[in-house]
Amino acid sequence: MKLCIPTLGNGGLDDFVSEHFGRAPTFTIVDIAKNDVKIVQNSGEHFGGMGTAPDLIAEAGAEIVLCSGLGPRAISMFEQSGIEVYVGARGIVRDAIRAFQAGMLREATDANACKMHRH
């Protein structure tokens, strides 16, 4: 299983979860089965590049996204890609993974999407 967590840098499992999904500088991809960590730079449209963060994450092969929160447009894009999204992740990457494994994160829905991003 490959998890993706939006992060603030290149710190891997010890990096901090980004509070703003689309503007996260990096995405930390963790393959739980292989115990492998990969960092993907966010080169999406929020950073002057092409494509969207959900596109980058799908290309990286992630099956599940763990994040603090995100807008309804991103939720819809992930649904179309078949990628599950859970919100409520905080702290560092390894804490977010533990919270997910313990069932402490909520599945992302339009009802719990970021209110500031309803466009």
DSSP file (Angstrom, degrees, kcal/mol; ACC not computed):
  #  RESIDUE AA STRUCTURE BP1 BP2  ACC     N-H-->O    O-->H-N    N-H-->O    O-->H-N    TCO  KAPPA ALPHA  PHI   PSI    X-CA   Y-CA   Z-CA
    1    1 A M              0   0    0      0, 0.0    31,-2.5     0, 0.0     2,-0.6   0.000 360.0 360.0 360.0 129.7    0.0    0.0    0.0
    2    2 A K  E     -A   31   0A   0     29,-0.2    61,-2.6    59,-0.2    62,-1.6  -0.903 360.0-167.6-105.6 122.9    1.3    3.4   -1.0
    3    3 A L  E     -Ab  30  64A   0     27,-3.0    27,-2.9    -2,-0.6     2,-0.4  -0.798   5.3-155.0-103.8 147.8    0.4    6.4    1.1
    4    4 A C  E     -Ab  29  65A   0     60,-2.4    62,-2.8    -2,-0.3    25,-0.2  -0.991  10.0-177.1-124.6 132.2    0.9   10.0    0.2
    5    5 A I  E     -A   28   0A   0     23,-2.3    23,-3.0    -2,-0.4     2,-0.3  -0.993  28.0-126.1-127.3 124.4    1.3   12.8    2.7
    6    6 A P  E     -A   27   0A   0      0, 0.0    12,-2.7     0, 0.0    21,-0.3  -0.538  42.3-175.5 -68.1 130.4    1.7   16.5    1.7
    7    7 A T  E     -AC  26  17A   0     19,-3.1    19,-2.0    10,-0.3    10,-0.2  -0.777  38.5-125.5-131.7 170.2    4.8   17.8    3.4
    8    8 A L  S    S-     0   0    0      8,-1.6     2,-0.2    -2,-0.2     9,-0.1   0.555  82.8 -26.5 -92.7 -10.3    6.9   20.9    3.9
    9    9 A G  S    S-     0   0    0      7,-0.3     3,-0.2     3,-0.1    -2,-0.1  -0.727  85.7 -55.0-167.5-143.8   10.3   19.6    2.7
   10   10 A N  S    S+     0   0    0     -2,-0.2    29,-0.1     1,-0.1     4,-0.1  -0.022  81.2 115.7-114.0  27.2   12.5   16.6    2.2
   11   11 A G    >   -     0   0    0      1,-0.2     3,-1.8     5,-0.1    -1,-0.1   0.402  56.5-156.3 -84.0   3.0   12.5   15.1    5.7
   12   12 A G  G >  S-     0   0    0      1,-0.3     3,-1.7     2,-0.2    81,-0.3  -0.341  72.8  -0.8  62.4-133.1   10.8   11.9    4.8
   13   13 A L  G 3  S+     0   0    0      1,-0.3    81,-2.2    80,-0.1    82,-0.3   0.707 139.1  51.5 -65.4 -19.8    9.1   10.2    7.8
   14   14 A D  G <  S+     0   0    0     -3,-1.8    -1,-0.3    79,-0.2    -2,-0.2   0.349  86.7 109.8 -98.7   5.4   10.3   13.1   10.1
   15   15 A D  S <  S-     0   0    0     -3,-1.7    78,-2.2     1,-0.1     2,-0.3  -0.408  73.9-105.8 -77.8 158.1    8.9   15.8    7.8
   16   16 A F  B     -G   92   0B   0     76,-0.2    -8,-1.6    -2,-0.1     2,-0.3  -0.630  29.7-111.7 -86.8 142.2    5.9   17.9    8.9
   17   17 A V  B     -C    7   0A   0     74,-2.9   -10,-0.3    -2,-0.3     2,-0.3  -0.545  35.4-120.1 -68.2 130.0    2.5   17.5    7.3
   18   18 A S        -     0   0    0    -12,-2.7    50,-0.7    -2,-0.3     6,-0.1  -0.555  10.8-148.5 -73.8 136.2    1.6   20.6    5.2
   19   19 A E  S    S+     0   0    0     -2,-0.3     2,-0.6     1,-0.2    -1,-0.1   0.711  88.9  57.3 -76.5 -21.3   -1.5   22.3    6.4
   20   20 A H  S >  S-     0   0    0      1,-0.2     3,-0.7    48,-0.1     4,-0.3  -0.889  72.6-162.4-117.3 100.9   -2.4   23.5    2.9
   21   21 A F  G >  S+     0   0    0     48,-0.7     3,-1.7    -2,-0.6    -1,-0.2   0.894  84.6  43.4 -50.0 -59.3   -2.7   20.5    0.6
   22   22 A G  G 3  S+     0   0    0      1,-0.3    -1,-0.2   -16,-0.1    24,-0.2   0.735 117.3  46.8 -65.5 -23.6   -2.4   22.1   -2.9
   23   23 A R  G <  S+     0   0    0     -3,-0.7    -1,-0.3    23,-0.0    -2,-0.2   0.224  77.7 130.3-104.2  14.2    0.5   24.4   -1.8
   24   24 A A    <   -     0   0    0     -3,-1.7   -16,-0.2    -4,-0.3    18,-0.1  -0.512  56.2-141.7 -65.1 130.5    2.5   21.7   -0.1
   25   25 A P  S    S+     0   0    0      0, 0.0    17,-2.7     0, 0.0     2,-0.3   0.823  79.0  15.2 -64.7 -29.8    6.1   22.0   -1.5
   26   26 A T  E     -AD   7  41A   0    -19,-2.0   -19,-3.1    15,-0.3     2,-0.4  -0.921  62.2-140.4-140.4 163.8    6.5   18.2   -1.5
   27   27 A F  E     -AD   6  40A   0     13,-2.5    13,-2.8    -2,-0.3     2,-0.7  -0.996  17.6-147.6-125.6 124.4    4.6   15.0   -1.3
   28   28 A T  E     -AD   5  39A   0    -23,-3.0   -23,-2.3    -2,-0.4     2,-0.5  -0.834  11.7-159.8 -94.9 119.3    6.1   12.1    0.8
   29   29 A I  E     -AD   4  38A   0      9,-3.3     9,-2.7    -2,-0.7     2,-0.5  -0.883   7.2-169.5-102.2 122.8    5.2    8.8   -0.7
   30   30 A V  E     -AD   3  37A   0    -27,-2.9   -27,-3.0    -2,-0.5     2,-1.0  -0.956  13.2-156.9-119.2 117.7    5.5    5.9    1.7
   31   31 A D  E  >> -AD   2  36A   0      5,-2.8     5,-1.6    -2,-0.5     4,-1.2  -0.824   9.1-168.3 -91.3 103.6    5.2    2.3    0.5
   32   32 A I  T  45S+     0   0    0    -31,-2.5     3,-0.3    -2,-1.0    -1,-0.2   0.890  82.5  51.5 -61.7 -42.6    4.2    0.5    3.7
   33   33 A A  T  45S+     0   0    0    -32,-0.4    -1,-0.2     1,-0.2   -31,-0.1   0.869 120.6  32.7 -65.5 -38.0    4.8   -3.0    2.3
   34   34 A K  T  45S-     0   0    0    -33,-0.2    -1,-0.2     2,-0.1    -2,-0.2   0.474 100.9-128.5 -97.7  -3.8    8.3   -2.3    1.1
   35   35 A N  T  <5 +     0   0    0     -4,-1.2     2,-0.4    -3,-0.3    -3,-0.2   0.926  59.4 148.3  53.2  47.3    9.2    0.2    3.8
   36   36 A D  E   < -D   31   0A   0     -5,-1.6    -5,-2.8     2,-0.0     2,-0.4  -0.908  34.5-160.8-117.5 139.9   10.3    2.7    1.1
   37   37 A V  E     +D   30   0A   0     -2,-0.4     2,-0.4    -7,-0.2    -7,-0.2  -0.980  10.3 178.3-123.9 131.6   10.0    6.5    1.2
   38   38 A K  E     -D   29   0A   0     -9,-2.7    -9,-3.3    -2,-0.4     2,-0.5  -0.989  18.4-143.6-132.5 140.7   10.1    8.7   -1.8
   39   39 A I  E     -D   28   0A   0     -2,-0.4     2,-0.5   -11,-0.2   -11,-0.2  -0.910  12.5-166.4-106.7 128.9    9.8   12.5   -2.0
   40   40 A V  E     -D   27   0A   0    -13,-2.8   -13,-2.5    -2,-0.5     2,-0.2  -0.967  18.9-131.8-114.9 125.0    8.0   14.1   -5.0
   41   41 A Q  E     -D   26   0A   0     -2,-0.5     2,-1.1   -15,-0.2   -15,-0.3  -0.530  24.1-117.3 -72.4 138.7    8.4   17.8   -5.6
   42   42 A N        +     0   0    0    -17,-2.7    -1,-0.1    -2,-0.2     7,-0.1  -0.679  45.7 161.4 -79.4 102.0    5.1   19.7   -6.1
   43   43 A S        +     0   0    0     -2,-1.1     7,-0.7     9,-0.1    -1,-0.2   0.035  32.6 126.6-108.3  24.1    5.5   21.0   -9.6
   44   44 A G  S > >S-     0   0    0      5,-0.2     5,-2.1   -22,-0.1     3,-2.0  -0.002  81.3 -79.7 -75.2-176.7    1.7   21.5  -10.1
   45   45 A E  G > 5S+     0   0    0      6,-2.6     3,-1.5     1,-0.3     7,-0.1   0.747 124.6  65.4 -60.8 -27.8   -0.1   24.6  -11.2
   46   46 A H  G 3 5S+     0   0    0      1,-0.3    -1,-0.3   -24,-0.2     6,-0.1   0.723 106.6  45.2 -66.9 -18.5    0.1   26.2   -7.7
   47   47 A F  G < 5S-     0   0    0     -3,-2.0    -1,-0.3     3,-0.0    -2,-0.2   0.108 129.2 -94.5-110.7  20.4    3.9   26.3   -8.2
   48   48 A G  T < 5S+     0   0    0     -3,-1.5    -3,-0.2     1,-0.2    -2,-0.1   0.539  92.9 110.2  82.7   7.1    3.8   27.7  -11.8
   49   49 A G  S   <S-     0   0    0     -5,-2.1     2,-0.3     2,-0.1    -1,-0.2  -0.040  71.5 -85.4 -95.8-158.8    4.0   24.2  -13.3
   50   50 A M  S    S+     0   0    0     -7,-0.7    -1,-0.1    -3,-0.1    -7,-0.1  -0.823  81.0  14.8-113.0 152.0    1.6   22.1  -15.3
   51   51 A G  S    S-     0   0    0     -2,-0.3    -6,-2.6    -7,-0.2     2,-0.3  -0.188  83.3 -76.4  82.4-176.0   -1.0   19.7  -13.9
   52   52 A T     >  -     0   0    0     -8,-0.2     4,-2.1    -7,-0.1     3,-0.2  -0.782  33.0-107.8-121.8 164.1   -2.5   19.4  -10.5
   53   53 A A  H  > S+     0   0    0     -2,-0.3     4,-2.4     1,-0.2     5,-0.2   0.910 119.9  54.9 -58.4 -43.3   -1.3   17.9   -7.2
   54   54 A P  H  > S+     0   0    0      0, 0.0     4,-2.2     0, 0.0    -1,-0.2   0.880 106.9  52.2 -59.1 -34.8   -3.8   15.0   -7.6
   55   55 A D  H  > S+     0   0    0      2,-0.2     4,-2.4    -3,-0.2    -2,-0.2   0.937 110.0  47.9 -62.8 -46.1   -2.3   14.3  -11.0
   56   56 A L  H  X S+     0   0    0     -4,-2.1     4,-1.5     1,-0.2    -1,-0.2   0.899 112.5  49.0 -61.0 -41.7    1.2   14.2   -9.5
   57   57 A I  H  <>S+     0   0    0     -4,-2.4     5,-1.8     2,-0.2     4,-0.3   0.889 110.5  49.8 -68.6 -39.8    0.1   11.9   -6.7
   58   58 A A  H ><5S+     0   0    0     -4,-2.2     3,-1.5    -5,-0.2    -1,-0.2   0.914 109.2  52.6 -63.5 -42.5   -1.6    9.5   -9.1
   59   59 A E  H 3<5S+     0   0    0     -4,-2.4    -1,-0.2     1,-0.3    -2,-0.2   0.816 103.8  57.8 -62.6 -30.4    1.5    9.4  -11.3
   60   60 A A  T 3<5S-     0   0    0     -4,-1.5    -1,-0.3    -5,-0.2    -2,-0.2   0.550 117.1-116.0 -77.9  -7.0    3.5    8.5   -8.2
   61   61 A G  T < 5 +     0   0    0     -3,-1.5   -59,-0.2    -4,-0.3    -3,-0.2   0.631  55.1 162.9  85.3  14.1    1.3    5.4   -7.7
   62   62 A A      < -     0   0    0     -5,-1.8    -1,-0.2     1,-0.1   -59,-0.2  -0.402  22.4-173.6 -68.4 143.3   -0.2    6.5   -4.3
   63   63 A E  S    S+     0   0    0    -61,-2.6    21,-2.0     1,-0.3     2,-0.4   0.640  71.4  31.0-105.8 -24.2   -3.4    4.7   -3.3
   64   64 A I  E     -be   3  84A   0    -62,-1.6   -60,-2.4    19,-0.2     2,-0.4  -0.999  64.7-153.5-140.8 137.0   -4.3    6.7   -0.2
   65   65 A V  E     -be   4  85A   0     19,-2.8    21,-2.8    -2,-0.4     2,-0.5  -0.943   4.9-165.4-111.8 132.7   -3.7   10.4    0.7
   66   66 A L  E     + e   0  86A   0    -62,-2.8     2,-0.3    -2,-0.4    21,-0.2  -0.978  27.4 151.7-114.7 119.3   -3.4   11.5    4.3
   67   67 A C  E     - e   0  87A   0     19,-2.6    22,-2.2    -2,-0.5    21,-0.9  -0.911  56.6-114.5-144.0 169.5   -3.7   15.2    4.8
   68   68 A S  S    S-     0   0    0    -50,-0.7    20,-1.1     1,-0.3     2,-0.3   0.948  89.1 -48.0 -67.6 -50.2   -4.8   18.0    7.1
   69   69 A G        -     0   0    0     18,-0.2   -48,-0.7   -50,-0.1    -1,-0.3  -0.955  55.7-167.0-173.7 167.9   -7.6   19.0    4.9
   70   70 A L        -     0   0    0     -2,-0.3    44,-2.2    42,-0.2    47,-0.1  -0.976  28.7 -90.3-162.6 166.1   -8.3   19.9    1.2
   71   71 A G     >  -     0   0    0     -2,-0.3     4,-1.9    42,-0.2     3,-0.2  -0.284  37.8-106.7 -83.0 167.5  -11.0   21.5   -0.9
   72   72 A P  H  > S+     0   0    0      0, 0.0     4,-2.4     0, 0.0     5,-0.2   0.814 116.2  59.0 -64.5 -32.0  -13.9   19.8   -2.7
   73   73 A R  H  > S+     0   0    0     44,-0.5     4,-2.2     2,-0.2     5,-0.1   0.935 107.8  45.6 -62.9 -45.2  -12.3   20.1   -6.1
   74   74 A A  H  > S+     0   0    0      2,-0.2     4,-2.5     1,-0.2     5,-0.2   0.900 110.7  53.9 -64.5 -40.8   -9.3   18.0   -5.0
   75   75 A I  H  X S+     0   0    0     -4,-1.9     4,-2.4     1,-0.2    -2,-0.2   0.938 109.9  47.8 -58.1 -46.3  -11.6   15.5   -3.3
   76   76 A S  H  X S+     0   0    0     -4,-2.4     4,-2.2     1,-0.2    -1,-0.2   0.894 110.2  51.8 -61.7 -41.7  -13.5   15.1   -6.6
   77   77 A M  H  X S+     0   0    0     -4,-2.2     4,-1.2     1,-0.2    -1,-0.2   0.901 110.8  47.9 -63.9 -40.8  -10.3   14.7   -8.6
   78   78 A F  H  X>S+     0   0    0     -4,-2.5     5,-2.4     2,-0.2     4,-0.7   0.908 108.9  53.9 -66.1 -41.1   -9.0   12.0   -6.2
   79   79 A E  H ><5S+     0   0    0     -4,-2.4     3,-1.0     1,-0.2    -2,-0.2   0.913 107.2  51.5 -58.0 -42.7  -12.4   10.2   -6.4
   80   80 A Q  H 3<5S+     0   0    0     -4,-2.2    -1,-0.2     1,-0.2    -2,-0.2   0.796 111.1  48.4 -64.7 -28.8  -12.1   10.1  -10.2
   81   81 A S  H 3<5S-     0   0    0     -4,-1.2    -1,-0.2    -3,-0.3    -2,-0.2   0.492 114.2-116.8 -88.8  -4.9   -8.6    8.6   -9.9
   82   82 A G  T <<5 +     0   0    0     -3,-1.0     2,-0.5    -4,-0.7    -3,-0.2   0.732  67.8 141.4  75.8  21.7   -9.7    6.0   -7.4
   83   83 A I      < -     0   0    0     -5,-2.4    -1,-0.3    -6,-0.1   -19,-0.2  -0.865  46.9-135.7-101.1 126.5   -7.5    7.4   -4.7
   84   84 A E  E     -e   64   0A   0    -21,-2.0   -19,-2.8    -2,-0.5     2,-0.4  -0.535  18.6-157.6 -78.3 145.4   -8.8    7.4   -1.1
   85   85 A V  E     -e   65   0A   0    -21,-0.2    23,-3.0    -2,-0.2     2,-0.4  -0.990   8.9-171.4-129.9 134.2   -8.3   10.5    0.9
   86   86 A Y  E     -eF  66 107A   0    -21,-2.8   -19,-2.6    -2,-0.4     3,-0.3  -0.978   9.7-155.7-124.4 137.8   -8.3   10.9    4.7
   87   87 A V  E     +eF  67 106A   0     19,-3.3    19,-2.0    -2,-0.4   -19,-0.2  -0.710  61.7  63.9-111.7 161.9   -8.3   14.2    6.6
   88   88 A G        +     0   0    0    -20,-1.1   -20,-0.3   -21,-0.9     2,-0.2   0.442  59.6 151.5 106.8   4.1   -7.1   15.2   10.1
   89   89 A A        +     0   0    0    -22,-2.2    -1,-0.3    -3,-0.3     2,-0.3  -0.463  16.6 166.2 -69.9 137.7   -3.4   14.4    9.7
   90   90 A R        +     0   0    0      2,-0.2     2,-0.2    -2,-0.2     9,-0.1  -0.918  36.3  18.6-143.6 166.4   -1.2   16.5   11.9
   91   91 A G  S    S-     0   0    0     -2,-0.3   -74,-2.9   -74,-0.2     2,-0.2  -0.482 105.6 -10.3  78.0-135.6    2.4   16.6   13.1
   92   92 A I  B >> S-G   16   0B   0    -76,-0.3     4,-2.1    -2,-0.2     3,-0.7  -0.599  71.6-102.4-102.3 164.9    5.0   14.6   11.3
   93   93 A V  H 3> S+     0   0    0    -78,-2.2     4,-2.4   -81,-0.3     5,-0.2   0.888 119.9  52.5 -53.0 -48.2    4.6   12.0    8.6
   94   94 A R  H 3> S+     0   0    0    -81,-2.2     4,-2.0     1,-0.2    -1,-0.3   0.845 109.5  50.7 -62.9 -31.5    5.1    9.0   10.9
   95   95 A D  H <> S+     0   0    0     -3,-0.7     4,-2.5   -82,-0.3    -1,-0.2   0.893 108.8  51.5 -68.9 -40.2    2.5   10.4   13.3
   96   96 A A  H  X S+     0   0    0     -4,-2.1     4,-2.2     2,-0.2    -2,-0.2   0.907 110.4  48.8 -62.5 -41.9    0.0   10.8   10.4
   97   97 A I  H  X S+     0   0    0     -4,-2.4     4,-2.7     2,-0.2    -1,-0.2   0.919 111.4  49.2 -64.9 -43.5    0.6    7.2    9.3
   98   98 A R  H  X S+     0   0    0     -4,-2.0     4,-1.8     1,-0.2    -2,-0.2   0.911 110.3  51.1 -61.1 -42.5    0.1    5.9   12.9
   99   99 A A  H  <>S+     0   0    0     -4,-2.5     5,-3.0     2,-0.2     6,-0.5   0.903 111.4  48.1 -62.5 -41.1   -3.1    7.9   13.2
  100  100 A F  H ><5S+     0   0    0     -4,-2.2     3,-1.7     1,-0.2    -2,-0.2   0.939 111.1  49.6 -63.4 -47.3   -4.4    6.4    9.9
  101  101 A Q  H 3<5S+     0   0    0     -4,-2.7    -1,-0.2     1,-0.3    -2,-0.2   0.793 109.8  52.4 -63.7 -27.7   -3.5    2.9   11.0
  102  102 A A  T 3<5S-     0   0    0     -4,-1.8    -1,-0.3    -5,-0.2    -2,-0.2   0.428 116.7-114.6 -87.1   0.5   -5.3    3.5   14.3
  103  103 A G  T < 5S+     0   0    0     -3,-1.7    -3,-0.2    -4,-0.2    -2,-0.1   0.740  78.5 127.9  75.5  23.0   -8.4    4.6   12.5
  104  104 A M      < +     0   0    0     -5,-3.0     2,-0.3    -6,-0.2    -4,-0.2   0.576  48.5  81.4 -91.1 -10.1   -8.2    8.2   13.8
  105  105 A L  S    S-     0   0    0     -6,-0.5     2,-0.3    -5,-0.2   -17,-0.2  -0.682  74.6-129.6 -96.1 152.5   -8.4   10.0   10.5
  106  106 A R  E     -F   87   0A   0    -19,-2.0   -19,-3.3    -2,-0.3     2,-0.1  -0.776  23.9-107.8-101.7 143.2  -11.7   10.7    8.7
  107  107 A E  E     -F   86   0A   0     -2,-0.3   -21,-0.3   -21,-0.3     2,-0.2  -0.471  44.0-108.1 -64.8 137.0  -12.5    9.9    5.1
  108  108 A A        +     0   0    0    -23,-3.0     2,-0.3    -2,-0.1   -23,-0.2  -0.475  48.6 164.6 -72.0 134.7  -12.6   13.1    3.0
  109  109 A T        -     0   0    0     -2,-0.2     3,-0.5     1,-0.0     4,-0.3  -0.887  53.5-101.7-139.2 169.6  -16.1   14.2    1.9
  110  110 A D  S >  S+     0   0    0     -2,-0.3     3,-0.8     1,-0.2   -37,-0.1   0.847 120.8  59.8 -61.7 -32.0  -17.7   17.4    0.5
  111  111 A A  T 3  S+     0   0    0      1,-0.2    -1,-0.2   -39,-0.0    -3,-0.1   0.820 112.4  35.9 -67.9 -31.4  -19.1   18.0    4.0
  112  112 A N  T 3  S+     0   0    0     -3,-0.5   -42,-0.2    -5,-0.1    -1,-0.2   0.225  90.4 122.8-108.4  15.8  -15.6   18.1    5.7
  113  113 A A  S <  S-     0   0    0     -3,-0.8   -42,-0.2    -4,-0.3     2,-0.1  -0.352  80.1 -80.3 -69.5 156.1  -13.8   19.8    2.8
  114  114 A C    >   -     0   0    0    -44,-2.2     3,-1.2     1,-0.2    -1,-0.1  -0.386  35.6-146.4 -59.0 126.9  -12.0   23.1    3.5
  115  115 A K  G >  S+     0   0    0      1,-0.2     3,-0.8    -2,-0.1    -1,-0.2   0.770  94.5  63.5 -68.4 -26.6  -14.7   25.9    3.5
  116  116 A M  G 3  S+     0   0    0      1,-0.2    -1,-0.2     3,-0.0    -2,-0.1   0.632  99.3  56.3 -73.0 -12.8  -12.2   28.4    2.1
  117  117 A H  G <   +     0   0    0     -3,-1.2     2,-1.3   -47,-0.1   -44,-0.5  -0.194  63.3 128.7-116.4  41.0  -11.9   26.4   -1.1
  118  118 A R    <         0   0    0     -3,-0.8    -1,-0.1     1,-0.2    -3,-0.1  -0.581 360.0 360.0 -95.8  72.0  -15.4   26.1   -2.3
  119  119 A H              0   0    0     -2,-1.3    -1,-0.2     0, 0.0    -2,-0.0   0.344 360.0 360.0-133.1 360.0  -14.9   27.3   -5.9
